[in-house]
């Protein structure tokens, strides 16, 4: 693949992408082919038609699949274990009851969303969502009204924090490329993320939740919801277990910031050890181990019972992990085909203002290859010379980064692993995922672009 040079123009490459997406949708919706099989088949066909050398096709597919699994499998598996422990122990029910008692039934979606905005500051989207799902499912079961009424505000909260606010990798990398001040970017990102969540998460979640009423799935319950014990843990204990991995990850983030500022020696042994402990998979592993004791032997449950509980969590999420990996594989094939680069090169010379052009380039990259982080970083690299030549600084520069981030989250569809992750966890078919997740992500992008544009012109 190192020597592969795409010779097709933008037109043929765009036709290949559209044809691949249409074929995938027809296979899954019309012919009821399992999504995992359909994604593998379409990825292979796309690689062949796009001209990827035959000897590199298998490597491209397996490496893209493996890299996605490397980021998803550990998080989903460990998160599902933690969720199952909270479910079986009655902890999720205790926290749900406390939330409803404190905020009322009508404000439960608001309470869950605000909690997710706070949790989403240090933690990545997929890990935060998996950790919060048992509480979301329990609240939805207790109050009724369908899953989306509670799930959309939570998913949107983690999404807006991940895409707009440092220390998440996309905005941090874009800030470094464009020379934006990270501290100012945090403020601008929050100023955009919070109103965006109100519209795309809370208000849209309320609207779509009343029109698309989904039952609460048993995906984290290992079957039918378990009867909680007579002495469930307190909601404070549950909050502590949920906060434990977040605190470890947040410490990791602080260490990264200290390294960037030159305050610590990044080669020191203690620094590397602390970074490892604060890595998201390790932080979740620690949380699972602590929860296994706190919700197990400490509450009178034997080790065998805890082991069976953890084992029952993995089976239901295997399908989610594999389909998500296959979605990442499809996106990886599209990246390898050069469609993203071709679109970006073509749009870089359309003569629009930098602010608008950057948003459109990031959007095109997002639609073409699926990854929001890749779209954001690539778009930042493409507009970097023009931004530096224009001499933008301060809030103007931070607003440009946020505009690029807004484009990178637009129009999530079948080449985005997040599309499959949310769709499978919420037990939605493709049509419903488009009507809910894709619309929500597009609202996030449009709101983010509008608000960052307001900041850009007022600064």
C-alpha positions as CSV (number, residue, x, y, z in Angstrom):
1,X,0.0,0.0,0.0
2,X,3.0,2.4,0.5
3,X,3.5,2.6,-3.3
4,X,-0.2,2.7,-4.2
5,X,-1.2,5.9,-6.1
6,X,-4.9,6.4,-6.9
7,X,-5.3,7.3,-10.5
8,X,-9.1,7.7,-10.6
9,X,-10.6,11.2,-10.4
10,X,-13.1,12.6,-8.0
11,X,-16.0,11.6,-10.1
12,X,-15.3,7.9,-10.4
13,X,-14.2,7.7,-6.8
14,X,-17.4,9.4,-5.6
15,X,-19.4,7.0,-7.7
16,X,-17.7,4.1,-6.1
17,X,-18.4,5.3,-2.6
18,X,-22.1,6.0,-3.4
19,X,-22.4,2.6,-5.1
20,X,-20.8,0.8,-2.1
21,X,-23.1,2.5,0.4
22,X,-26.2,1.7,-1.7
23,X,-25.2,-1.9,-2.1
24,X,-24.6,-2.2,1.6
25,X,-28.0,-0.8,2.4
26,X,-29.7,-3.0,-0.1
27,X,-28.0,-6.2,1.2
28,X,-28.9,-5.4,4.8
29,X,-32.4,-3.9,4.4
30,X,-33.8,-5.7,1.3
31,X,-32.0,-9.1,1.4
32,X,-31.6,-9.3,5.2
33,X,-27.9,-10.1,5.0
34,X,-26.3,-9.8,8.5
35,X,-24.5,-6.5,8.8
36,X,-21.2,-8.2,9.7
37,X,-21.2,-10.3,6.6
38,X,-22.5,-7.4,4.4
39,X,-19.8,-5.0,5.6
40,X,-17.0,-7.6,4.9
41,X,-18.4,-8.3,1.4
42,X,-18.9,-4.6,0.4
43,X,-15.4,-3.8,1.8
44,X,-13.9,-6.4,-0.4
45,X,-15.8,-5.3,-3.5
46,X,-15.0,-1.6,-2.9
47,X,-11.3,-2.4,-2.5
48,X,-11.3,-4.3,-5.8
49,X,-13.2,-1.6,-7.8
50,X,-11.2,1.2,-6.3
51,X,-8.0,-0.3,-7.7
52,X,-6.3,-1.2,-4.5
53,X,-3.6,-3.8,-5.4
54,X,-4.8,-7.4,-4.9
55,X,-1.9,-8.3,-2.7
56,X,-2.8,-5.3,-0.4
57,X,-6.5,-5.9,-0.1
58,X,-6.4,-8.4,2.7
59,X,-3.9,-6.4,4.6
60,X,-6.0,-3.2,4.2
61,X,-9.1,-5.0,5.4
62,X,-7.6,-6.8,8.4
63,X,-5.5,-3.9,9.6
64,X,-8.6,-1.6,9.5
65,X,-10.7,-4.2,11.2
66,X,-8.0,-4.8,13.9
67,X,-7.3,-1.1,14.6
68,X,-11.0,-0.5,15.2
69,X,-11.3,-3.5,17.4
70,X,-8.2,-2.4,19.3
71,X,-10.0,0.8,20.2
72,X,-13.5,-0.7,20.8
73,X,-13.3,-4.3,22.0
74,X,-11.6,-3.6,25.3
75,X,-13.8,-0.6,26.1
76,X,-17.0,-2.3,25.2
77,X,-16.1,-5.6,26.9
78,X,-14.9,-4.0,30.2
79,X,-17.8,-1.5,30.1
80,X,-20.3,-4.3,29.6
81,X,-18.8,-6.1,32.6
82,X,-19.1,-3.0,34.8
83,X,-22.6,-2.5,33.6
84,X,-23.7,-6.1,34.3
85,X,-22.3,-5.8,37.8
86,X,-24.3,-2.7,38.4
87,X,-27.4,-4.3,37.0
88,X,-27.3,-7.5,38.9
89,X,-26.3,-5.9,42.2
90,X,-29.2,-3.4,42.0
91,X,-26.8,-0.5,41.9
92,X,-28.1,0.8,38.6
93,X,-31.7,0.7,40.0
94,X,-30.6,2.5,43.1
95,X,-28.9,5.3,41.2
96,X,-31.9,5.6,38.8
97,X,-34.3,5.8,41.7
98,X,-32.2,8.5,43.3
99,X,-32.0,10.5,40.1
100,X,-35.7,10.4,39.6
101,X,-36.4,11.3,43.3
102,X,-34.1,14.3,43.1
103,X,-35.0,15.7,39.7
104,X,-38.4,14.3,39.1
105,X,-39.6,12.0,36.3
106,X,-40.0,14.8,33.7
107,X,-36.5,16.0,34.3
108,X,-34.8,12.6,34.2
109,X,-33.5,13.0,30.6
110,X,-32.1,16.4,31.6
111,X,-30.4,14.9,34.7
112,X,-28.9,12.0,32.7
113,X,-27.7,14.4,30.0
114,X,-26.0,16.8,32.4
115,X,-24.3,14.0,34.2
116,X,-23.0,12.7,30.8
117,X,-21.7,16.2,29.9
118,X,-19.7,16.2,33.1
119,X,-18.5,12.6,32.6
120,X,-17.7,13.3,29.0
121,X,-15.1,15.9,29.7
122,X,-12.2,13.5,30.2
123,X,-13.6,10.2,28.7
124,X,-14.0,9.2,25.1
125,X,-17.4,8.8,23.5
126,X,-17.6,5.0,23.3
127,X,-16.3,4.4,26.8
128,X,-18.5,7.0,28.4
129,X,-21.6,5.7,26.6
130,X,-21.0,2.1,27.7
131,X,-20.5,3.1,31.3
132,X,-23.7,5.2,31.4
133,X,-25.9,2.7,29.5
134,X,-27.0,0.6,32.5
135,X,-28.3,3.6,34.3
136,X,-30.0,4.9,31.1
137,X,-31.7,1.5,30.6
138,X,-32.8,1.2,34.2
139,X,-34.3,4.7,34.2
140,X,-36.1,4.0,30.9
141,X,-37.5,0.7,32.2
142,X,-38.8,2.4,35.4
143,X,-40.3,5.5,33.8
144,X,-41.3,4.2,30.4
145,X,-41.7,6.3,27.3
146,X,-39.1,4.5,25.2
147,X,-35.3,4.3,25.2
148,X,-34.6,7.3,22.9
149,X,-36.1,9.8,25.4
150,X,-33.2,9.0,27.7
151,X,-30.6,7.6,25.4
152,X,-30.3,10.5,22.9
153,X,-29.5,13.1,25.5
154,X,-26.8,10.9,26.9
155,X,-25.3,9.9,23.5
156,X,-25.3,13.5,22.4
157,X,-23.6,14.7,25.6
158,X,-20.7,12.4,25.1
159,X,-20.6,13.2,21.4
160,X,-20.4,17.0,21.7
161,X,-17.8,16.8,24.4
162,X,-15.7,14.4,22.4
163,X,-15.8,16.4,19.2
164,X,-15.6,20.0,20.5
165,X,-13.7,20.1,23.8
166,X,-10.1,19.3,24.6
167,X,-8.6,17.1,25.9
168,X,-10.1,14.8,23.3
169,X,-7.7,13.9,20.5
170,X,-9.4,15.6,17.5
171,X,-9.6,19.2,18.8
172,X,-6.2,18.9,20.5
173,X,-4.5,17.8,17.4
174,X,-6.3,20.4,15.3
175,X,-5.3,23.1,17.8
176,X,-1.6,22.0,17.6
177,X,-1.7,22.1,13.8
178,X,-3.3,25.5,13.6
179,X,-1.6,27.0,16.6
180,X,-4.7,27.6,18.7
181,X,-4.5,28.1,22.4
182,X,-5.8,25.0,24.1
183,X,-7.1,26.8,27.2
184,X,-9.1,29.3,25.1
185,X,-10.3,26.4,22.9
186,X,-11.7,24.7,26.0
187,X,-13.8,27.8,26.7
188,X,-15.0,28.2,23.1
189,X,-15.6,24.5,22.8
190,X,-17.8,24.5,25.9
191,X,-19.6,27.7,24.7
192,X,-20.5,25.7,21.6
193,X,-21.0,22.2,23.1
194,X,-23.6,23.1,25.8
195,X,-26.1,25.0,23.6
196,X,-25.6,22.3,20.9
197,X,-26.4,19.6,23.4
198,X,-29.6,21.5,24.5
199,X,-30.9,21.5,20.9
200,X,-29.5,18.3,19.4
201,X,-29.6,16.2,22.6
202,X,-32.3,17.4,25.0
203,X,-34.9,19.0,22.7
204,X,-34.4,16.6,19.7
205,X,-34.2,13.7,22.1
206,X,-37.6,14.7,23.6
207,X,-39.1,15.1,20.1
208,X,-37.8,11.9,18.5
209,X,-38.3,9.9,21.7
210,X,-42.1,10.6,21.5
211,X,-42.2,9.6,17.8
212,X,-39.9,6.5,17.8
213,X,-40.7,4.5,20.9
214,X,-38.0,1.8,21.4
215,X,-38.2,-0.9,24.0
216,X,-35.3,-1.2,26.4
217,X,-32.9,-3.9,25.2
218,X,-31.5,-6.7,27.4
219,X,-28.0,-6.3,25.9
220,X,-26.3,-5.4,29.2
221,X,-28.5,-7.7,31.3
222,X,-27.4,-11.0,30.0
223,X,-31.1,-11.8,29.3
224,X,-34.2,-10.6,31.0
225,X,-33.6,-7.9,33.7
226,X,-32.4,-9.5,36.9
227,X,-34.3,-9.1,40.1
228,X,-32.3,-6.7,42.3
229,X,-31.2,-8.0,45.8
230,X,-32.9,-6.8,48.9
231,X,-29.8,-4.8,49.9
232,X,-28.6,-2.9,46.8
233,X,-25.6,-0.6,47.1
234,X,-26.3,3.0,47.7
235,X,-26.4,5.5,44.8
236,X,-23.3,7.1,46.3
237,X,-21.4,3.8,45.9
238,X,-22.5,3.5,42.3
239,X,-21.5,7.1,41.5
240,X,-18.1,6.3,43.0
241,X,-17.6,3.3,40.8
242,X,-18.6,5.3,37.7
243,X,-16.3,8.1,38.7
244,X,-13.3,5.9,39.4
245,X,-12.3,5.3,35.7
246,X,-13.2,8.9,34.9
247,X,-10.9,10.2,37.6
248,X,-8.0,8.0,36.4
249,X,-8.5,9.1,32.8
250,X,-8.7,12.7,33.9
251,X,-5.4,12.4,35.8
252,X,-4.0,11.0,32.6
253,X,-5.2,14.0,30.7
254,X,-3.6,16.3,33.3
255,X,-0.3,14.5,32.8
256,X,-0.5,15.0,29.1
257,X,-1.2,18.7,29.5
258,X,1.8,19.0,32.0
259,X,4.0,17.2,29.4
260,X,2.9,19.6,26.6
261,X,3.7,22.6,28.9
262,X,7.1,21.2,29.7
263,X,6.4,20.9,33.5
264,X,7.3,17.2,33.7
265,X,9.9,14.9,32.2
266,X,7.9,12.5,29.9
267,X,10.8,10.0,30.0
268,X,10.5,9.5,33.8
269,X,9.4,6.1,34.9
270,X,6.7,7.3,37.2
271,X,5.2,9.4,34.4
272,X,5.0,6.5,32.0
273,X,3.5,4.3,34.8
274,X,0.9,6.9,35.7
275,X,0.0,7.3,32.0
276,X,-0.5,3.6,31.7
277,X,-2.8,3.5,34.7
278,X,-4.8,6.4,33.3
279,X,-5.2,4.8,29.9
280,X,-8.9,4.2,29.2
281,X,-8.8,0.4,29.0
282,X,-6.6,0.1,32.1
283,X,-8.9,2.6,34.0
284,X,-11.9,0.5,33.1
285,X,-10.1,-2.7,34.1
286,X,-9.4,-1.2,37.5
287,X,-13.0,-0.1,37.8
288,X,-14.2,-3.7,37.0
289,X,-11.8,-5.2,39.6
290,X,-12.9,-2.7,42.3
291,X,-16.6,-3.2,41.4
292,X,-16.2,-7.0,41.5
293,X,-15.1,-6.7,45.1
294,X,-17.4,-3.9,46.3
295,X,-20.5,-5.4,44.7
296,X,-19.3,-9.0,45.2
297,X,-17.6,-10.4,48.3
298,X,-18.1,-7.2,50.3
299,X,-21.8,-7.6,49.9
300,X,-21.8,-11.3,50.6
301,X,-21.6,-12.7,47.1
302,X,-19.0,-15.5,46.5
303,X,-16.3,-15.3,43.8
304,X,-18.0,-17.9,41.6
305,X,-21.2,-15.8,41.4
306,X,-19.2,-12.7,40.4
307,X,-17.3,-14.7,37.8
308,X,-20.6,-15.9,36.3
309,X,-22.0,-12.4,36.3
310,X,-18.9,-11.1,34.4
311,X,-19.1,-14.0,31.9
312,X,-22.7,-13.3,31.2
313,X,-21.9,-9.7,30.1
314,X,-19.6,-10.7,27.2
315,X,-21.9,-12.9,25.1
316,X,-24.5,-10.2,24.2
317,X,-21.9,-7.6,23.2
318,X,-19.8,-9.8,20.9
319,X,-22.1,-9.0,18.0
320,X,-21.8,-5.2,18.7
321,X,-18.0,-5.5,18.9
322,X,-17.7,-7.4,15.6
323,X,-20.2,-5.2,13.6
324,X,-18.5,-2.1,14.9
325,X,-15.1,-3.5,13.8
326,X,-16.5,-4.3,10.4
327,X,-17.8,-0.7,10.1
328,X,-14.4,0.6,10.9
329,X,-13.0,-1.8,8.3
330,X,-15.3,-0.3,5.6
331,X,-14.2,3.2,6.5
332,X,-10.6,2.0,6.4
333,X,-11.0,0.7,2.9
334,X,-12.5,4.0,1.8
335,X,-9.5,5.9,3.3
336,X,-7.1,3.6,1.6
337,X,-8.8,4.1,-1.7
338,X,-7.9,7.8,-1.6
339,X,-11.5,9.1,-1.9
340,X,-11.0,11.4,1.1
341,X,-7.8,12.9,-0.2
342,X,-9.3,13.4,-3.6
343,X,-12.4,15.2,-2.2
344,X,-10.3,17.3,0.1
345,X,-7.9,18.4,-2.7
346,X,-10.8,19.2,-5.0
347,X,-12.6,21.3,-2.3
348,X,-9.4,23.1,-1.2
349,X,-9.5,25.3,-4.2
350,X,-13.2,26.3,-4.5
351,X,-12.5,29.8,-3.4
352,X,-14.7,30.0,-0.3
353,X,-13.8,31.8,2.9
354,X,-11.4,29.8,5.1
355,X,-14.0,29.3,7.8
356,X,-16.7,27.9,5.5
357,X,-14.2,26.0,3.3
358,X,-12.7,24.2,6.4
359,X,-16.2,23.2,7.5
360,X,-17.1,21.8,4.1
361,X,-13.8,20.0,3.7
362,X,-14.2,18.3,7.1
363,X,-17.8,17.4,6.2
364,X,-16.6,15.8,2.9
365,X,-13.9,13.9,4.6
366,X,-16.3,12.7,7.3
367,X,-18.9,11.5,4.7
368,X,-16.2,9.8,2.6
369,X,-14.3,7.8,5.2
370,X,-16.3,7.8,8.5
371,X,-13.8,8.8,11.2
372,X,-14.5,12.2,12.8
373,X,-11.0,12.4,14.3
374,X,-9.4,11.7,10.9
375,X,-11.7,14.2,9.2
376,X,-10.9,16.9,11.7
377,X,-7.1,16.4,11.7
378,X,-6.9,16.1,7.9
379,X,-9.0,19.2,7.3
380,X,-6.9,21.1,9.8
381,X,-3.8,20.2,7.9
382,X,-5.3,21.2,4.6
383,X,-6.3,24.7,5.8
384,X,-3.2,25.3,7.9
385,X,-1.3,27.3,5.3
386,X,-4.3,29.6,4.6
387,X,-5.0,30.1,8.3
388,X,-1.4,31.0,9.0
389,X,-1.2,33.3,6.1
390,X,-4.4,35.1,7.3
391,X,-2.8,35.6,10.7
392,X,-5.9,34.5,12.8
393,X,-5.3,34.4,16.5
394,X,-7.2,34.0,19.8
395,X,-10.9,33.4,19.6
396,X,-10.9,33.6,15.8
397,X,-8.5,30.7,15.7
398,X,-10.4,28.7,18.3
399,X,-13.6,29.2,16.4
400,X,-12.0,27.9,13.2
401,X,-11.0,24.7,15.1
402,X,-14.6,24.3,16.4
403,X,-16.0,24.8,12.8
404,X,-13.7,22.1,11.5
405,X,-14.8,19.9,14.4
406,X,-18.5,20.6,13.5
407,X,-17.9,19.4,9.9
408,X,-16.1,16.3,11.1
409,X,-19.3,15.1,12.9
410,X,-21.8,15.7,10.1
411,X,-23.9,13.0,8.4
412,X,-22.7,9.9,10.3
413,X,-23.6,6.8,8.3
414,X,-22.6,3.2,7.6
415,X,-18.9,3.8,7.3
416,X,-18.7,5.2,10.8
417,X,-18.1,2.7,13.6
418,X,-20.1,4.9,16.0
419,X,-23.1,4.5,13.8
420,X,-23.0,0.7,14.4
421,X,-22.0,1.0,18.0
422,X,-25.1,3.1,19.0
423,X,-27.4,1.3,16.6
424,X,-26.5,-2.1,18.0
425,X,-26.6,-1.0,21.7
426,X,-30.0,0.6,21.2
427,X,-31.1,-2.4,19.2
428,X,-32.1,-0.2,16.2
429,X,-32.3,-1.2,12.6
430,X,-30.5,0.8,10.0
431,X,-33.5,3.0,9.0
432,X,-34.1,3.9,12.7
433,X,-30.4,4.6,13.2
434,X,-30.5,7.0,10.3
435,X,-33.6,8.8,11.7
436,X,-32.1,9.1,15.1
437,X,-28.4,8.9,15.3
438,X,-27.6,10.4,11.9
439,X,-30.0,13.3,12.3
440,X,-28.7,14.0,15.8
441,X,-25.1,14.0,14.6
442,X,-26.0,16.3,11.7
443,X,-27.8,18.7,14.1
444,X,-24.6,18.7,16.3
445,X,-22.6,19.7,13.2
446,X,-24.9,22.4,12.0
447,X,-25.3,23.9,15.5
448,X,-21.6,23.7,16.0
449,X,-20.9,25.5,12.7
450,X,-23.5,28.2,13.4
451,X,-22.3,28.9,16.9
452,X,-18.6,28.9,16.0
453,X,-19.5,31.2,13.1
454,X,-21.1,33.6,15.5
455,X,-18.0,33.6,17.7
456,X,-15.8,34.0,14.7
457,X,-17.6,37.1,13.4
458,X,-18.0,38.7,16.8
459,X,-14.5,38.1,18.1
